[in-house]
C-alpha cells in the first residue's frame, strides 16, 4: 500500500507544482506531514534534508549574489560585458551570450539574466535593433552557462547533495565542465545561426537609429538667478541647443502658453521634453537645474553621492492612480523625480499633476537603499544601472575577489564548498556590502524548503519501494533497447517535468527513480544522476523557466516564440547529453 501512497503524493505534487495555486514550499511541507502521518518515514527523516550542507551553501550563494548586486559590481560587469561593438545582430548576440554564459557558470542564471536585461535593451536601442532579438538569446545563454560548473544552477547543487545522500560522491566543482562547455558552445552556435532566424523581431519601429537616440522624458527645469536664459525667447533659447523641446512654462504658479515672443525670467519652471543623457547634464549646467532635484537639496537632503536610475511603475504600485503631489512622493520616498515618460505620448501637464499609471517610466535620483526599498515593495522595477558610491564599489570588488578565492579553494578541496561560501557570505555582511535584512530577503526560502523536503521525499520513495516500482516500469519498457535507452527515457521525463515543475523539483523527483533503475540494470548510477541533472538544466521548451519569464514581457514575446526557438535547442542539447554522458561517465 505504501508505494501507491507515495506515487499518489508524487502525482499530486507534480500537479500542484504545475498550477502553483498553492506555494511550492507549502505543498512540500504538507507532503512531509502526510508521509509522517502514514508512518512511511519518521519526523527525523522528514526534516533531515533541511540539515544538509547544500542548504547552507545555497543560502550563502544567495547572500553573496545580493551583496555583489547591492554594491553595484554585478551591474558594472553587466554593463561592461554587454557593450559589444559593431552593428551586426549575430555578432553582438554571440559576444553578449559568451559574456552571460561565463558569468552564469558561477552565479544563479536568474540573477544574471536580471542583471543584463537593462544593459541589453539599451544596447539594442542604441544600435537600432529590436530588443526581442537579443533578450531570448540572453535568457537561453544564462541557462546553458549554468551547466558548466557545480554552482552554475541551484539544480546542480541540489542534485549533488541528493547524490551524497544516496551514497555517491558529490559532484566536484568542474566535473561537468567539459560537457557543459560543449552544451553551451553548441547552444550559442545554434542561436546565432538557426535560432536567430526564428527569434522574433518585435516593435522594430520603436528601435532607435544608429545615432544613438533614446526615449525622451518630460522634465521640469528651473531658471536660476543669473542664468543666461533670462531674457531669451522661448523658441530661440539655449534650450534648443540642449535639444530640449519647451512644452509649458509656470511663472509664480501661473501656467503660460509657450509663444515665440515669450521671454524667460528668473524663477521660471519650464516643462521640457529631452533625452535622458541631456537631462542628467542639466545638473552640471550653470544657470539651470532640475526643479525636483533643487527642491530636494533645499529640504536638506544630500544628493552629492546619489544614484540615478530609470524605473517603471508596476501594476501593484501604490502610486498608480495618484499624482506625485497627492502621493507626497518626495517626502515619502526620499527620491527626486528628475523626469517622466509615458509611452510615446506627449504629456502637457506639469509632472506633479500627472496621474501616474502602471508602465510609466520615471527618472529618479536618490540613495541606492531607497531604490532597493521601493523595488522590494513591488512599487517599481529598476531598468537601468545605478551610480554607486566609490567606497561601496571598492567593497564589492573586494568581495568578488573573496568569492573567486572561495570557488578556487572549494574546487581544489582546500575547504568544503559550504564553508568556503559561508565564510564569503559572512565577509559580505561584516564589510557592509549588504545588510542582514537585505541578505535574508534575497534568500529564496521556497527553494531551500523544496530541496530539503524533496530530499526527504526521496527517502520515502526508497523506504516504501515506490522507486523500485517506477524504476521497474521504466526499465521493463525500455530495457530491451539497452541501458542507453533507459537513460534517454529518464532524461526525456526530466525535461518534460521541468515544464510544470521547477528544474530542481523535477530533478529531485526523477533522480531516485533513475538511480534505482541503474542499479536494476547493473549500470553506473552516477551516469544516470548526471544525465538527470543536466537534462533538468537545458529545457527551454516554454517560458516557464524563471530566466525566460524575466525576458517574456520586455521582449514582448508570445508563448509560441519559445516553442519555435526553444524546442530545437532543447532537442539538440538533449542529444548531446545522451551522447557525451556515457563517454565521460561510462554506463
N, C-alpha and C positions, 0 to 999 in steps of 0.2 A: 504493500500500500504506500509506503514512504516514497518510493521512486516516482509514483504518479503524482503525489502531492508536490514534490519538488519540481517536476516537469510542469505541472499546472501553474505553480507560482512563477516559473520561468516565463511561460506564455503570458501570464498576467503582467509580469514586469515589462516584457517587450512591448505590449500594447500600451501600458501606462507611460512608459518612456517615450513612445512614439507620439502619443496625443499630448503629453505634458499638461494635461488638465490638473494633475497633481504633481507637485515638485518632485524631482527625481530623488532627492535626499529623503523626503517623507516616504516615498514608495520603498526605498531601500530599508529604512528603519522599520517600516511596517512589516516587510517580508521577514526581517530578522526576528521580530516578535512572534510571528506565526510559526516560524521554524522552531523556536524555543518552546512555544505552547504545545506543539505536536510532539515534542521530545526528540526531534531529529538531530538537533545539536543542543548543547547546554549554553548557559549565559556566557560562560568564559570563552567558549569557542565563537559565540556570536560577535563578541567585541574584541577578539584577539587581533583582528585585522587593523583596528584603529591604533594598536601599539606598534605597528610595522614601521620600520625606519623610512620606508617610502613616503609615508605621510609627512614625516618631518622634513625630508628632502624637498618634496613638492612645495610645502609651506614656505620653506626658506627661499626657493626659487621665485615664488610669487612676491615675496618681500624684496628680494634683490631687483626684480624687474620694476617694481613700483618705485624703488629708490632711484634707479637709473632714469626713469621717466620724470620723477619729481625734480631732479637736478638738471634736467634738460639734455642729458647725454644721449638718450635714445632719439630725441627729436633732431639733435645736431647730426648724429650719424645718419639718420634717415634722410635729412635734407642734403647732406654731402653726397651720399651714395646714390640718391635718386636723380641728381643733376647730371645726367649723361648728356653728351654732346651730339650734335647732328640733328637732322630733321626727318630721318627715316624711322618709321614706326617700329619696324622689326629690329633695327639696330638699338634703338632706345629701349625696347622691351627686353632684349637679351641682356643689355647692361643692367637694367633695373632688376630683372629676375635673378641674375647672378649675385647681385648685392643682397637682395632679400633672402635668397637661399642660404648665403653664407652666415647671415645673422640668425636666421631661423634655426640653423643647426644647433645653436646654443641658447636660444630664447624661445619662449612659447610662441607658436606660429600666429595665434590670435593677436597677441600683443604686437608682434612685428607687423602684421597687416594693418592694425590700427595706427601704428606709428607712421607708416608710409602713405596712408590714404591722402592726407593733406598735401604733402610734397608732390605726389604723383599727379594729383588733379591740377595743381598749379603748374607743373611741368608740361602737362598735356595742353593746357590752355596757352602757355607761352609759345609753344611751337605750332599751335593751330590744328591739333587733332582732338577727336572726341575722347574724354576721359574713359569711356567704356572700352576703348581699345587697349587700355593698359591695366584697368582695375581687376579684370578677371585673371589675366596672367599674374598679377601681383598676388592674389589670393592663392592660386594654384602653386606658384613657386614657393610661397611660405609653407604650404602644406608638405610639398615634396622635400623641401630643405630640412624639415623636421625628421626625415628618415635617416639622416646622415650620422647622428650621434644618439647616445642614450637619452640625453636631456633635451633632444630636439622637440619632443612632444611629451605631454603628460602620459599619453598612452604607452609609450616606450617604457617609462619609469614604472608605471603600474604593472605592466606585463612582466617586467624584470623582477619586481617584488613578488608577484604571484608564482613565478618560476622557482624562486628560492623557497617559497612555502611548500612547493611540490617536490623538493629535494634536488633540484637542479642548481647549477651555478648561476649567479646573476649575470646579466648581460653587461659586459665591460663598456667603458665609455665609447670606444671606437670599434667595437666588434662588428657592428652593422655598417660601418662607414663605407667599405668598398661597394657593397650593394646599394647603399643609399646614394652615393655619388653617381653611380650608373643610372639609377632611377631618376635622379634629379637632372642629369645631363640629357637623357633621352626625353624627359618631360619638357625641358627647355627647347630642345630641337623640335619636338612635336608642336609646341605652342608657336614658335616663330615661323613655322612652315605651314603645316596643315591647319593648326589651331587658329592662327591669325586670319586665315581666310574665312573662318566661321565666327570669330569673335565679332559681335555686332558693333556697328558704328551708330551710336545714338546722339541726337542733338548736335549734329555737326555745325548747324547754324550758330550754336552757342559757343563753339570753339573759337578761339581768338587767333588773330593773324600772327605772322612771323615777327611783326614789330613788337610783340610782347604786350599788346593792350590787354587790360584786365577789366573786370567789372567796376562800374562807377558807383560810388556811395554818395548818400546825401549827408552833408555835414554843416554845422553852424560855426562860422568863423567870426571872431570879434575883432574890430579895428581898434588897436591900442593907441594911446596918446603918442603923437609924433610920427605916426605911421605915414609912409609916403603915399598910401592910398587916399588919405584925406584930401579932398578937393578934386579927385579924379572922377570921371563919368563912369557909370556902371558898365556900359557896354564897351568901353575902350580903356579899361583899367588894367592894372598889373595882374588881376585875376585871370585874364585871358592868356598872359604869358605863362601862368602856372597851370594852364589847361583846365581851369575851372569854369563851369557854367553858372552864372548868377541866376538863382531862381526867385528869391524873395529877399526883402530887407526888413528888419524890425528895428525901429528907432523909438526909444522911450516907450516901449511896449505897444507901439502902433505899427501895424504892418503896412508897408508901402509897396505899391506895384512897381516893378522894375521898368524903367524907360530909358531911352538914350540920353536924356538930359538930367537924370537923377545923379546928384553929386554925393559921394561918400563923406560921412562925418565921423568924428571921433566917437567911439562907443557903439557904432552901428553893429548889429548882429546880422551877418549876411549868410543866407542859406545858399550853399553851393553844391554842385554835383562834380565829383572828381575821382581820379584814380587813387587807389589805396596808398601807393608809394608817395604820391604828391601830398595827400592829406597828412601823412606822417611827417613829411618835410616841413609842413606849416609850423610845427612846434619849434623849428630852428630858424624860421624866417623872422627878421626883425619887423615889428610893427603890427603883426597879426598873431592870433593864437586860436586854437580850438576852444570854443566857448565853454564846453563842459569841463575840459581839462583845466582851464583857468579858474572856474568856479571851485573845482576840487582842491586846487592849491590854496585858494583863498580861505577854504574851510579848515586849513591846517594839515591836510594830508600830504605826505611826502611822496612825490611821484618821480623822484630822481632816478630810482633804480627799479621802475615799474616794468611790467611785461605788457606787450601789445599783442592782441590776438583777434582773429576773425572768429565769431561764434555764430551758430544757428540755433534759433529757439525751437525747442521740442514741443510737440502737441501737449505734453503734460506740464509745461511750464506755467507757473502761476502768473507770469507776466502776460500771457495770451489774453487778449480782451481788455487790457489796461494800457494806459499811456505811461511814458516814462515819468510824467509829472504825477499822475494819480497813484502810481505804484511806489512813489518816493524812492526810485531806483538807486539814485546815487548814495543816499544816506543808508539805505538798506543793504546795499551790496559793497560799498566802498570802491566801486568801479566807475570809471569815467567813460561815457559813451562818446566816442570820437565821431562816429558816422553810422549811417543806417542804410540798408539796401533791401528792397523787396522785389524780387524777380527782375523783370525788365521794365517795370512801370515807374514812371516819374512821380515822386511824392511832392506835393506842393505845400503841405502843412509843415510847420516847424516841428523838429523831432520830438520835443516834449509833449506835443499834442497829437502825435500819430498813434492810433490804436494798433498795438502790436499784434501780429498774427504768427501762428506756427510756420516756421520756414523762413522768417525774417532773418537777415544777416546783420549783425552788429559788429562794429569795430570798437573793441573795448581796450581800456588801459587800466592797470591796477596791479596789485600784488598777485603773484602766482598762486598763493594759498587761496585767495578769494576766487580765482578762476576754478581751481580744483573743487572748492566747496560747492559752488553753484553747479558744476558739471556732475558731481556725485549726487546732487539732489534732483537730477534729471531736469534741471531748468534749461540747460543748453548743452550743445556739443561743440567742442573746440575743433576747428578745421584747419588752423594754421599753427605754425610753430611759435613759440614764445621767445621773448628776450629774457634770459635768466641772468641773475647776478653772477659776477665773475667768481665769487667765493663758492657759490653753490655748484657751479660748473667744475671748479677745481676738485671739490669733494667728490663729485660724480665721476670724474676721470680717475681719481684715486681708487674709488670703489670698483670701477671697471677693471683696473689692474688687479685688484684683490680677487675679483671674480675669475679673471684669467688664471691667476695662481691657483685658485681652488679647483678649477677644471683640470689643470695640469697635475696637481697633487693627487686628485682622485683617479685620474687616468693612469698614473704610474703606481697606484696602490700605496702611496705615501700616507694617505688619510682615507678613511671611509667617506664616500661621497656625501652622505648625510651630515657628517661632522664638518667636512670642508665647506659645504654650502651654508650650514647653520652658523659657522664662525663668520662667514662673509655677511650674512644677514644681520648678525649682531654688530658687526663693524658699521653697517649701513645705519643702524639705529644709534650707535654710540657717536657717530660723526654727524648726526642730524641730517643725513641725506634724506631721511623720511621719518615722519613722526610715527609713534607707536599706533595711534588711532588710524592713520592712513595705511600703515602696514597691515593691520587687521582687516581693514575694509577691502584691501586688494587681494586677500587670500580667497580663493574660490572654495569656500567651505562645502558647497554642494558636491564638488568633485571629490574632495577628500572623504566625505561621508560615503559617496558612491563607491570609491575604491575600497575603503575599509569594509563596507557592507558586502560588496560582491566577492571579496576575498573569503568572507565567512560563507557566502552562498556556495562558493566552490567547495568548501569543506562539507557543506550539507549534501552536495551532489555526490561527493565521494563516499560519505557516510551512508547515504541511502541507497547507493548503487545506481542512481539516475544517470551518472556519467557513463557507466558501463552499458546501460540500456541504450542510450542515444548513440554512443560510440559504436555499439554493436550494429545498430540500424544503418548508420552511415557506412560502416565497414562492410556490412553484408551487401549493400547495394553497389559499392564501388570496388570492393576487394578483387573481383575477377579481373579488373583492369590494372591492378598493381598499386603499390604504395603511393606513387606519384598521383594517381587518380584520386585516391583518398585525400591526399594533401590538397589537391586542387579543389575538392569538394568543400573542405573546411575553409579554404581561402575565399571561395566564392560566397559561402554562407556568411563569413565575416563581413565581406564587402556589402552584401545585401542588408545585414543587420545594422550597419553604420548609418543607413538612411533613416530608419525610425528611431535609432538609439544614438547616444554619443559614441564616439570612437572607442573611448576607454571602456564603456559599458559593454559594447559589442565584443571587444577583445576578451574581456574578463568572463563573459558568458560562454564564449566558444572555447577558450583556452583549455579548461579542464576536460572537456569532451574530446578535443583533438589530442591531448596528451594521452588520455586513456585509449583512444583508437590506435595511437602509435605503439603503445605497449602491447595491445592485442595483435598487431601486425608484426611485432618484433622489430619495428622501425625506430629511428632516432627521435625521441620526443623533443629534443632541442630544435631540430629542424622544423617540426610541426609548430612549435611555440614561436619561433622566429617568423615563420610564414604567416601565422595569425597576426602577430604584432605588426608586421609590415603591411599586410592586407588592410588592417584597420586604419592605416595612415595614408593610404593612397586613393581612397574612394572619394571622387568628386562628381558623382553622377547627378546630384541635385544640390541646390544651395543650402542644404540643411547644416553643412559643416560651418562652425562659427566664423571662420575666416571668410567664407563665401557670403554668409549673411551680412557681414560688415560692408561688403562692396555691392551688395544687391541693390540697395537704394541709390547710393551715389552714382552707380553705373547705369541706373535706370534699366536694369536687365529684366528679362522675362524668365519664368521658370524653364521654358523650353531652351533658352540660351545655354543653360548649364548642361542640360541633357545632350544638346548638339555638340558642344565642345568637350564637356567632361567625360562623356561615355567613351569616346575614343581614347582619351588619355588614361582612363581607368582600365580599359581592356589591355592597352599596351603595357602599362606598368604592372598589372597583374600577371601578364605573360612573362615579364622579366623576372618577377619574384619566383614564379614556378620554374623558371629556367635556372636561376642562379642559386636559390636556396639549397637545392640538392648538391650543388658544386661546392659551396662554402661550408655546408653542414650536411655531409653525406647521409643519405637515408639508410 
